[in-house]
Amino acid sequence: MNSNGWLEMNRGTAARDIIASLRCVAIHFPKGRRLQAVIDAYATLIPTDAWAFSYRRKEAVIGEFLSGDPHVVPERLGMVRAEVAARRSLVPLAAIGPPATRTEPYRHGLTVHLEDDRGGEGALLLLRDAHSGEFLIDDCFVLTEARAEVLRAIGTQAHFEGELTDLERARSRKAPGLVLLDDALNVEYVSKANRLRRIERWSCAGGRLPAAIERAVRELTVGWRDADQRVEAAFMPSPDLIVRVVPVERGRKYGVTLVLEPYESRSLLADAVRRFRLTNRELEVIALLFSGLGTPAMAKRLSISETTVNDHVKRLLAKTNSGNRTEMAATLLGWRGGTRLDG
């Protein structure tokens, strides 16, 4: 075997080792840090002085991570965000290549572009100072071989667990409204979340609650002049709004706080359609799978061949990063019984 053959074999062995290490690295970290652990392992497969990672799916931040170094951290975060923004103007787009934007104070940069079939996109920006030298072909080879595994990890770790902090999760939800009332149910305060002094579609004109809401609150607060009878309650004046009625102690008197929480009935399959970009035919296949039908019965019901049914199932397994039909069903329903780390 010539030297080039040995080199390719050694590279292949190294790539398999790299992928195996990326698959197991997250096991030793708590859920909120698993994706960061994978990105850190990937970014340090080759020597770097600093790196920055940013990944979004639509408007949601899946993860933004930085290595530690003496330079100003926000600058590097701005660099990698610029790389993500600039990727659309790169034609043709190389999966791994030189940065499209400036990287000072670093002399050398290399960008790994990342994207998935559900609208997610991001980049890993690797940086070196002048004394560390340029990125070489071997560096690109190592990163290329492990890139697919990193994309799999992004899908697995960020799919249902998410990498958002508690505060980021809270900010992603519509803020509840607050209305403060005195013991006679006069409106004393309406939070800014309800602009123009409105509670959803109802107005608080004249310092009073809308008649329907006031009537419900009055019924729930009957007997509240007795402190022992002041118990939190809730009602739904409309299908898209929950109103919590909470007592507020004011010495011998009391007040009433209304917490208005927008409500949206969740359909698990509707969430799955949006998350996995399912087609109408794929939904039909899923519905028959959930009905317990096997491939022959599904083919007969849909008037297609068994081979075509199996092709649809294979695409669904790939979209959901599942190893079998049972795991796919659990993933589509959002069950978190276990996160696959073994490909």
Backbone hydrogen bonds in HBPLUS format (Angstrom, degrees):
<---DONOR---> <-ACCEPTOR-->    atom                        ^
c    i                          cat <-CA-CA->   ^        H-A-AA   ^      H-
h    n   atom  resd res      DA  || num        DHA   H-A  angle D-A-AA Bond
n    s   type  num  typ     dist DA aas  dist angle  dist       angle   num
A0005-GLY N   A0002-ASN O   2.99 MM   3  5.23 120.9  2.35  99.9 114.9     1
A0006-TRP N   A0002-ASN O   3.06 MM   4  6.51 156.3  2.11 153.3 159.8     2
A0007-LEU N   A0003-SER O   2.90 MM   4  6.12 155.2  1.96 146.6 154.0     3
A0008-GLU N   A0004-ASN O   2.92 MM   4  6.19 159.2  1.96 147.7 152.3     4
A0009-MET N   A0005-GLY O   2.96 MM   4  6.17 159.8  2.00 149.5 155.2     5
A0010-ASN N   A0006-TRP O   2.88 MM   4  6.05 163.2  1.91 150.8 155.5     6
A0011-ARG N   A0007-LEU O   2.86 MM   4  6.05 152.7  1.94 145.3 153.6     7
A0012-GLY N   A0008-GLU O   2.90 MM   4  6.11 155.8  1.95 145.8 152.2     8
A0013-THR N   A0009-MET O   2.94 MM   4  6.24 157.9  1.99 150.0 155.6     9
A0014-ALA N   A0010-ASN O   2.88 MM   4  6.07 160.0  1.92 147.2 153.1    10
A0015-ALA N   A0011-ARG O   2.82 MM   4  6.05 153.6  1.89 148.7 156.2    11
A0016-ARG N   A0012-GLY O   3.03 MM   4  6.31 155.7  2.09 146.8 152.5    12
A0017-ASP N   A0013-THR O   3.04 MM   4  6.32 156.6  2.10 148.1 154.6    13
A0018-ILE N   A0014-ALA O   2.88 MM   4  6.12 152.5  1.96 147.0 155.1    14
A0019-ILE N   A0015-ALA O   2.96 MM   4  6.22 164.0  1.98 153.8 156.6    15
A0020-ALA N   A0016-ARG O   2.99 MM   4  6.16 162.0  2.02 148.0 153.1    16
A0021-SER N   A0017-ASP O   2.94 MM   4  6.14 154.3  2.01 146.1 153.0    17
A0022-LEU N   A0018-ILE O   2.97 MM   4  6.28 153.1  2.05 150.4 157.9    18
A0023-ARG N   A0019-ILE O   3.02 MM   4  6.24 146.4  2.14 146.2 155.1    19
A0024-CYS N   A0020-ALA O   3.30 MM   4  6.56 143.1  2.45 143.0 150.8    20
A0025-VAL N   A0021-SER O   3.03 MM   4  5.94 135.0  2.24 145.0 155.9    21
A0027-ILE N   A0024-CYS O   3.15 MM   3  5.58 148.7  2.25 111.6 120.3    22
A0029-PHE N   A0026-ALA O   3.11 MM   3  5.43 166.2  2.12 118.6 119.7    23
A0033-ARG N   A0030-PRO O   2.94 MM   3  5.63 160.6  1.97 124.6 131.0    24
A0034-ARG N   A0031-LYS O   3.30 MM   3  5.40 167.9  2.32 110.3 113.7    25
A0037-ALA N   A0033-ARG O   2.93 MM   4  6.11 148.7  2.02 146.0 155.1    26
A0038-VAL N   A0034-ARG O   3.00 MM   4  6.35 154.3  2.07 151.9 158.3    27
A0039-ILE N   A0035-LEU O   2.96 MM   4  6.26 166.5  1.98 156.8 159.8    28
A0040-ASP N   A0036-GLN O   2.91 MM   4  6.03 158.3  1.96 147.1 153.5    29
A0041-ALA N   A0037-ALA O   2.97 MM   4  6.16 155.3  2.03 143.7 150.4    30
A0042-TYR N   A0038-VAL O   2.89 MM   4  6.16 157.1  1.94 150.4 157.0    31
A0043-ALA N   A0039-ILE O   2.79 MM   4  5.94 166.3  1.81 153.7 157.6    32
A0044-THR N   A0040-ASP O   3.11 MM   4  6.15 138.4  2.29 139.8 149.2    33
A0045-LEU N   A0042-TYR O   3.17 MM   3  5.37 164.4  2.20 112.2 112.7    34
A0049-ASP N   A0127-LEU O   2.87 MM  78  5.85 159.8  1.91 158.3 163.3    35
A0050-ALA N   A0127-LEU O   3.28 MM  77  5.17 144.7  2.41 139.0 135.8    36
A0127-LEU N   A0050-ALA O   2.86 MM  77  5.17 154.5  1.93 168.7 160.3    37
A0067-SER N   A0051-TRP O   3.13 MM  16  5.52 162.0  2.17 153.0 149.9    38
A0052-ALA N   A0125-LEU O   2.93 MM  73  5.20 147.7  2.03 141.8 151.8    39
A0125-LEU N   A0052-ALA O   2.78 MM  73  5.20 169.2  1.79 165.1 166.3    40
A0053-PHE N   A0065-PHE O   2.85 MM  12  5.17 158.4  1.90 164.2 163.7    41
A0065-PHE N   A0053-PHE O   2.98 MM  12  5.17 138.8  2.15 128.5 141.2    42
A0054-SER N   A0123-ALA O   3.10 MM  69  5.73 158.5  2.14 159.1 165.9    43
A0123-ALA N   A0054-SER O   2.94 MM  69  5.73 149.1  2.03 156.1 166.0    44
A0055-TYR N   A0063-GLY O   2.94 MM   8  5.47 139.4  2.11 157.5 168.3    45
A0062-ILE N   A0055-TYR O   2.92 MM   7  5.58 144.2  2.05 139.0 149.2    46
A0063-GLY N   A0055-TYR O   3.32 MM   8  5.47 159.1  2.36 144.9 144.2    47
A0056-ARG N   A0121-GLU O   2.99 MM  65  5.67 173.4  1.99 154.3 153.4    48
A0121-GLU N   A0056-ARG O   2.84 MM  65  5.67 155.4  1.90 164.3 172.3    49
A0057-ARG N   A0060-ALA O   2.91 MM   3  5.33 161.0  1.95 155.5 161.2    50
A0060-ALA N   A0057-ARG O   3.05 MM   3  5.33 149.9  2.14 134.8 130.0    51
A0076-ARG N   A0073-VAL O   2.98 MM   3  5.49 123.4  2.31 114.8 127.7    52
A0077-LEU N   A0073-VAL O   3.23 MM   4  6.58 157.8  2.28 154.5 161.2    53
A0078-GLY N   A0074-PRO O   2.95 MM   4  6.13 154.9  2.02 146.1 152.7    54
A0079-MET N   A0075-GLU O   2.96 MM   4  6.25 144.4  2.09 140.5 150.8    55
A0080-VAL N   A0076-ARG O   3.09 MM   4  6.42 163.2  2.12 155.5 156.2    56
A0081-ARG N   A0077-LEU O   3.08 MM   4  6.22 156.2  2.14 146.0 153.0    57
A0082-ALA N   A0078-GLY O   2.99 MM   4  6.11 149.3  2.09 141.2 149.4    58
A0083-GLU N   A0079-MET O   3.00 MM   4  6.36 143.4  2.14 142.2 152.8    59
A0084-VAL N   A0080-VAL O   3.06 MM   4  6.38 153.5  2.14 146.2 151.9    60
A0085-ALA N   A0081-ARG O   3.00 MM   4  6.28 158.0  2.05 146.6 152.6    61
A0086-ALA N   A0082-ALA O   2.86 MM   4  5.97 143.6  1.99 143.3 153.3    62
A0089-SER N   A0086-ALA O   3.10 MM   3  5.73 149.7  2.19 116.9 124.9    63
A0090-LEU N   A0087-ARG O   3.12 MM   3  5.32 162.0  2.15 108.9 114.4    64
A0113-HIS N   A0095-ALA O   2.74 MM  18  5.14 162.7  1.77 160.1 164.4    65
A0097-GLY N   A0111-THR O   3.03 MM  14  5.47 156.7  2.09 148.6 155.4    66
A0111-THR N   A0097-GLY O   2.77 MM  14  5.47 176.2  1.77 171.7 171.1    67
A0106-TYR N   A0103-THR O   2.87 MM   3  5.55 147.9  1.97 134.7 131.3    68
A0108-HIS N   A0128-ARG O   2.99 MM  20  5.07 177.3  1.99 155.4 154.5    69
A0128-ARG N   A0108-HIS O   2.88 MM  20  5.07 157.6  1.93 147.2 146.9    70
A0110-LEU N   A0126-LEU O   2.93 MM  16  5.14 143.8  2.06 145.6 150.4    71
A0126-LEU N   A0110-LEU O   2.82 MM  16  5.14 179.2  1.82 161.0 161.3    72
A0112-VAL N   A0124-LEU O   2.87 MM  12  5.08 166.8  1.89 150.2 154.7    73
A0124-LEU N   A0112-VAL O   2.92 MM  12  5.08 153.6  1.99 140.9 149.6    74
A0114-LEU N   A0122-GLY O   2.99 MM   8  5.14 170.9  2.00 137.9 135.0    75
A0122-GLY N   A0114-LEU O   2.82 MM   8  5.14 148.5  1.92 154.9 150.2    76
A0116-ASP N   A0120-GLY O   2.98 MM   4  5.21 151.0  2.07 137.9 138.4    77
A0132-SER N   A0129-ASP O   3.08 MM   3  5.53 147.1  2.20 111.2 120.6    78
A0133-GLY N   A0130-ALA O   3.24 MM   3  5.56 150.5  2.34 107.6 115.6    79
A0139-ASP N   A0136-LEU O   3.07 MM   3  5.21 123.4  2.41  98.1 112.1    80
A0140-CYS N   A0136-LEU O   3.20 MM   4  6.64 155.3  2.26 148.6 154.6    81
A0141-PHE N   A0137-ILE O   2.91 MM   4  6.23 150.6  1.99 150.1 159.0    82
A0142-VAL N   A0138-ASP O   3.08 MM   4  6.32 166.4  2.10 151.1 152.8    83
A0143-LEU N   A0139-ASP O   3.11 MM   4  6.38 167.0  2.13 152.3 155.6    84
A0144-THR N   A0140-CYS O   2.85 MM   4  5.93 152.9  1.92 146.3 154.4    85
A0145-GLU N   A0141-PHE O   2.96 MM   4  6.16 165.7  1.98 157.8 160.3    86
A0146-ALA N   A0142-VAL O   3.30 MM   4  6.50 147.5  2.41 143.2 150.9    87
A0147-ARG N   A0143-LEU O   2.98 MM   4  5.85 116.5  2.40 138.3 153.0    88
A0147-ARG N   A0144-THR O   3.27 MM   3  5.11 149.5  2.36  97.6 106.4    89
A0150-VAL N   A0146-ALA O   3.15 MM   4  6.48 148.0  2.25 149.1 158.3    90
A0150-VAL N   A0147-ARG O   3.09 MM   3  5.12 119.8  2.47  95.5 110.5    91
A0151-LEU N   A0147-ARG O   3.01 MM   4  6.38 157.0  2.07 153.8 159.8    92
A0152-ARG N   A0148-ALA O   2.98 MM   4  6.27 153.1  2.05 144.3 151.8    93
A0153-ALA N   A0149-GLU O   2.89 MM   4  6.14 151.2  1.97 141.8 149.9    94
A0154-ILE N   A0150-VAL O   2.84 MM   4  6.15 152.6  1.91 149.9 157.4    95
A0155-GLY N   A0151-LEU O   3.06 MM   4  6.32 162.0  2.09 147.7 151.7    96
A0156-THR N   A0152-ARG O   2.86 MM   4  6.10 157.0  1.92 149.0 156.0    97
A0157-GLN N   A0153-ALA O   2.73 MM   4  5.69 170.3  1.74 155.1 157.9    98
A0158-ALA N   A0154-ILE O   2.98 MM   4  5.56 152.9  2.06 136.7 144.8    99
A0169-ARG N   A0165-THR O   2.92 MM   4  6.21 154.5  1.98 152.6 159.9   100
A0170-ALA N   A0166-ASP O   2.95 MM   4  6.19 157.1  2.00 146.7 152.9   101
A0171-ARG N   A0167-LEU O   2.92 MM   4  6.19 155.1  1.98 149.1 155.9   102
A0172-SER N   A0168-GLU O   3.12 MM   4  6.27 133.7  2.34 136.8 147.9   103
A0172-SER N   A0169-ARG O   3.14 MM   3  5.19 132.2  2.38  95.1 108.1   104
A0173-ARG N   A0170-ALA O   3.19 MM   3  5.54 155.3  2.26 106.9 114.2   105
A0177-GLY N   A0260-LEU O   2.86 MM  83  4.82 155.2  1.93 139.6 143.2   106
A0260-LEU N   A0177-GLY O   2.78 MM  83  4.82 166.6  1.80 143.2 147.1   107
A0191-SER N   A0178-LEU O   2.85 MM  13  5.16 161.5  1.88 157.7 159.9   108
A0179-VAL N   A0258-LEU O   2.97 MM  79  5.02 150.4  2.05 143.3 150.1   109
A0258-LEU N   A0179-VAL O   2.78 MM  79  5.02 166.6  1.80 154.3 158.8   110
A0180-LEU N   A0189-TYR O   2.90 MM   9  5.04 156.7  1.96 138.3 146.0   111
A0188-GLU N   A0180-LEU O   2.77 MM   8  5.44 173.2  1.78 155.9 156.7   112
A0189-TYR N   A0180-LEU O   3.39 MM   9  5.04 149.4  2.49 134.3 132.4   113
A0181-LEU N   A0256-VAL O   2.73 MM  75  4.94 157.1  1.78 157.5 162.4   114
A0256-VAL N   A0181-LEU O   2.99 MM  75  4.94 166.7  2.01 132.3 135.2   115
A0182-ASP N   A0186-ASN O   3.09 MM   4  5.52 146.9  2.21 141.5 151.3   116
A0185-LEU N   A0182-ASP O   2.90 MM   3  5.16 162.1  1.93 118.5 121.0   117
A0187-VAL N   A0207-GLY O   2.85 MM  20  4.90 168.8  1.86 146.0 144.1   118
A0194-ASN N   A0191-SER O   3.02 MM   3  5.79 159.1  2.07 118.1 123.7   119
A0198-ARG N   A0195-ARG O   3.22 MM   3  5.94 131.0  2.48 115.7 122.7   120
A0204-CYS N   A0197-ARG O   3.15 MM   7  5.89 155.4  2.21 171.4 164.6   121
A0199-ILE N   A0202-TRP O   2.61 MM   3  4.97 161.9  1.64 160.8 164.3   122
A0202-TRP N   A0199-ILE O   2.72 MM   3  4.97 167.4  1.73 138.0 136.1   123
A0207-GLY N   A0204-CYS O   3.29 MM   3  5.83 138.1  2.48 142.6 137.6   124
A0214-GLU N   A0210-PRO O   2.85 MM   4  6.01 171.4  1.86 167.9 170.9   125
A0215-ARG N   A0211-ALA O   2.94 MM   4  6.04 157.9  1.99 148.2 153.8   126
A0216-ALA N   A0212-ALA O   3.25 MM   4  6.47 155.7  2.31 138.7 144.4   127
A0217-VAL N   A0213-ILE O   2.88 MM   4  6.14 163.9  1.91 158.2 162.8   128
A0218-ARG N   A0214-GLU O   2.83 MM   4  5.94 160.0  1.87 150.6 156.4   129
A0219-GLU N   A0215-ARG O   3.10 MM   4  6.31 154.3  2.17 142.8 149.0   130
A0220-LEU N   A0216-ALA O   3.09 MM   4  6.34 152.2  2.17 145.0 152.4   131
A0221-THR N   A0217-VAL O   2.97 MM   4  6.14 132.7  2.20 145.5 157.9   132
A0224-TRP N   A0221-THR O   2.98 MM   3  5.32 153.9  2.05 139.1 135.7   133
A0226-ASP N   A0223-GLY O   3.10 MM   3  5.86 162.1  2.13 119.8 124.9   134
A0229-GLN N   A0226-ASP O   2.82 MM   3  5.52 160.4  1.86 125.1 131.8   135
A0230-ARG N   A0227-ALA O   3.31 MM   3  5.55 168.9  2.32 110.0 113.2   136
A0233-ALA N   A0245-VAL O   3.01 MM  12  5.13 158.5  2.05 142.3 149.2   137
A0245-VAL N   A0233-ALA O   2.72 MM  12  5.13 171.7  1.73 144.4 147.4   138
A0235-PHE N   A0243-VAL O   2.95 MM   8  5.43 149.1  2.05 143.7 153.5   139
A0243-VAL N   A0235-PHE O   2.82 MM   8  5.43 173.5  1.82 175.0 176.6   140
A0241-LEU N   A0238-SER O   3.24 MM   3  5.51 163.5  2.27 122.7 120.0   141
A0263-TYR N   A0240-ASP O   2.96 MM  23  4.59 171.3  1.96 111.1 112.1   142
A0242-ILE N   A0261-GLU O   2.94 MM  19  5.13 164.2  1.97 143.2 148.5   143
A0261-GLU N   A0242-ILE O   2.82 MM  19  5.13 167.1  1.84 161.4 162.6   144
A0244-ARG N   A0259-VAL O   2.89 MM  15  5.00 170.2  1.90 144.5 146.7   145
A0259-VAL N   A0244-ARG O   2.94 MM  15  5.00 159.7  1.98 141.2 147.9   146
A0246-VAL N   A0257-THR O   2.85 MM  11  5.08 173.4  1.86 158.9 160.6   147
A0257-THR N   A0246-VAL O   2.83 MM  11  5.08 171.4  1.84 158.6 161.1   148
A0248-VAL N   A0255-GLY O   2.93 MM   7  4.81 154.8  1.99 135.6 131.4   149
A0255-GLY N   A0248-VAL O   2.71 MM   7  4.81 157.7  1.76 146.6 153.0   150
A0250-ARG N   A0253-LYS O   3.08 MM   3  5.01 153.7  2.15 135.2 128.6   151
A0253-LYS N   A0250-ARG O   3.03 MM   3  5.01 138.7  2.21 134.0 125.1   152
A0271-ASP N   A0267-SER O   2.93 MM   4  6.25 154.4  1.99 154.0 161.0   153
A0272-ALA N   A0268-LEU O   2.94 MM   4  6.23 150.5  2.02 141.3 150.1   154
A0273-VAL N   A0269-LEU O   2.82 MM   4  6.09 152.2  1.90 149.3 156.1   155
A0274-ARG N   A0270-ALA O   3.22 MM   4  6.46 162.0  2.26 146.2 149.6   156
A0275-ARG N   A0271-ASP O   2.85 MM   4  6.00 161.9  1.88 151.1 157.2   157
A0276-PHE N   A0272-ALA O   2.85 MM   4  5.76 166.3  1.87 150.7 153.7   158
A0277-ARG N   A0273-VAL O   2.90 MM   4  5.25 117.7  2.30 131.2 142.2   159
A0278-LEU N   A0273-VAL O   3.26 MM   5  4.85 145.4  2.39 120.2 130.0   160
A0283-LEU N   A0279-THR O   2.96 MM   4  6.29 148.5  2.06 147.3 156.1   161
A0284-GLU N   A0280-ASN O   3.03 MM   4  6.38 149.7  2.12 145.0 153.1   162
A0285-VAL N   A0281-ARG O   2.98 MM   4  6.33 155.5  2.04 148.7 155.0   163
A0286-ILE N   A0282-GLU O   2.91 MM   4  6.15 160.0  1.95 147.5 153.0   164
A0287-ALA N   A0283-LEU O   2.87 MM   4  6.08 162.0  1.90 150.7 155.3   165
A0288-LEU N   A0284-GLU O   3.09 MM   4  6.34 155.5  2.15 146.4 152.3   166
A0289-LEU N   A0285-VAL O   2.88 MM   4  6.15 150.9  1.96 148.6 157.7   167
A0290-PHE N   A0286-ILE O   2.85 MM   4  6.11 161.3  1.88 156.9 161.2   168
A0291-SER N   A0287-ALA O   3.07 MM   4  6.28 125.9  2.38 130.1 144.4   169
A0293-LEU N   A0288-LEU O   3.19 MM   5  5.79 161.6  2.23 162.8 157.3   170
A0292-GLY N   A0289-LEU O   2.95 MM   3  5.23 158.7  2.00 108.3 115.0   171
A0298-MET N   A0294-GLY O   2.95 MM   4  6.12 156.8  2.00 156.7 164.2   172
A0299-ALA N   A0295-THR O   2.91 MM   4  6.09 160.3  1.95 155.7 160.6   173
A0300-LYS N   A0296-PRO O   3.03 MM   4  6.30 157.7  2.08 148.5 154.1   174
A0301-ARG N   A0297-ALA O   2.94 MM   4  6.12 160.8  1.98 147.1 152.5   175
A0302-LEU N   A0298-MET O   2.94 MM   4  6.08 155.4  2.00 151.1 157.0   176
A0303-SER N   A0299-ALA O   2.86 MM   4  5.70 113.7  2.31 135.5 150.8   177
A0304-ILE N   A0299-ALA O   3.02 MM   5  5.02 157.3  2.08 141.4 146.7   178
A0303-SER N   A0300-LYS O   3.34 MM   3  5.02 147.8  2.45  92.4 101.6   179
A0309-VAL N   A0305-SER O   3.09 MM   4  6.48 154.4  2.16 146.0 153.0   180
A0310-ASN N   A0306-GLU O   2.92 MM   4  6.21 163.2  1.95 152.1 156.0   181
A0311-ASP N   A0307-THR O   2.94 MM   4  6.20 144.7  2.06 141.7 151.9   182
A0312-HIS N   A0308-THR O   2.99 MM   4  6.32 155.8  2.05 149.5 154.8   183
A0313-VAL N   A0309-VAL O   2.97 MM   4  6.32 158.0  2.02 151.7 158.1   184
A0314-LYS N   A0310-ASN O   2.88 MM   4  6.09 157.3  1.93 147.0 153.0   185
A0315-ARG N   A0311-ASP O   3.04 MM   4  6.33 156.2  2.10 148.1 153.8   186
A0316-LEU N   A0312-HIS O   2.98 MM   4  6.27 153.1  2.06 146.9 154.7   187
A0317-LEU N   A0313-VAL O   2.84 MM   4  6.13 153.9  1.91 151.9 159.4   188
A0318-ALA N   A0314-LYS O   2.98 MM   4  6.24 153.9  2.05 145.1 152.0   189
A0319-LYS N   A0315-ARG O   2.85 MM   4  6.07 161.2  1.88 149.3 154.7   190
A0320-THR N   A0316-LEU O   3.02 MM   4  6.10 155.5  2.08 146.2 151.8   191
A0322-SER N   A0317-LEU O   2.93 MM   5  4.95 163.6  1.95 144.9 149.3   192
A0321-ASN N   A0318-ALA O   3.21 MM   3  4.97 154.9  2.28  96.7 104.1   193
A0328-MET N   A0324-ASN O   2.98 MM   4  6.21 153.2  2.05 147.1 155.6   194
A0329-ALA N   A0325-ARG O   2.95 MM   4  6.17 156.6  2.01 146.5 151.7   195
A0330-ALA N   A0326-THR O   3.05 MM   4  6.37 160.9  2.09 150.0 154.8   196
A0331-THR N   A0327-GLU O   2.89 MM   4  6.10 154.8  1.96 147.8 155.1   197
A0332-LEU N   A0328-MET O   2.88 MM   4  6.12 161.5  1.91 153.7 158.2   198
A0333-LEU N   A0329-ALA O   3.08 MM   4  6.28 144.7  2.21 143.1 152.2   199
A0335-TRP N   A0330-ALA O   2.93 MM   5  5.22 151.9  2.01 159.7 155.2   200
A0334-GLY N   A0331-THR O   3.00 MM   3  5.00 153.3  2.07 100.8 109.3   201
